[in-house]
Amino acid sequence: MIHPQFDPVAIRIGPLAIHWYGLMYLLGFMQYLLLGRLRVNQAQIKSQGFVKEDLEDLLFYAVLGVILGGRLGYCLFYLPSFYLTHPVDILKVWQGGMAFHGGFLGVVVALAWFSKQRGLPFFQVADMIAPLVPFGLAFGRIGNFINGELWGRPTDLSWGMIFPQAGDQLLRHPSQLYEFAGEGITLGVLLWLYARHPRKTAQTSGAFMFGYGICRFLAEFTREPDRFLGTLSLGLSMGQWLSIPMIVLGAYLLWRPQEN
């Protein structure tokens, strides 16, 4: 199979061009609001005083965290020497370059700010929105696949796909779809079911961090490492090294949660 060479622009309205990746971000934020309304109506969440208006306020903070953290994370984690000597290029987001782990840290800062403003415990807020995150990530991975980016390593499996953007004719893992299925849909369903029942403070956040870290760590074995980095110590990619702290902290929060 050859990757369908989608037009990167999903919708054109006169001079306005809406790209697929931007559209996937929009759909991700929309699902957050829709699922969030179901989440705040769950008994254990409603008892904490959350209302749908909180979702809208949180979305504003989270969008800033995702965009600023994702961009800065990419610049500092993946190409620090370049961006430290070309700081103006950090602003050129249209050239691509976003990192999930940076976006995650950005959202953590945004949640901390929101929690402080509302006088709420940090993990109470984090636990509320954690089950909404994986489905948003799923839309992001679909955007990666449509763009033909973040392709996988060479494979001889029957569903291998040629990605012309890779500059060769090798069959490769459609690793974007693996991540869509793993850290997106599967993790999302399991976390939603897990969070439907009352949990101790920080357990739901821990389940997300642990689950995402495991899914991403495994998926990275099929994903082509960034060419300017390659693999790092122990043959692991940057994505795997950044996932390890998430796995460790997630496991700690799951099995040694804070007291209510």
ABEGO torsion letter per residue (X at the ends): XBBBBBBABABBBEABBBBAAAAAAAAAAAAAAAAAAAAAABAAAAAAGBBAAAAAAAAAAAAAAAAAAAAAAAAAAABAAAAAABAAAAABAAAEGBBAAAAAAAAAAAAAAAAAAAGBBAAAAAAAAAAAAAAAAAAAAAAAAAAGBGBBBBBABAABBBBAAAGBABBBBBAAAAAAAAABAAAAAAAAAAAABBBBBGAAAAAAAAAAAAAAAAAAAABBBBAAAEBBBGGBBAAAAAAAAAAAAAAAAAABBBBX
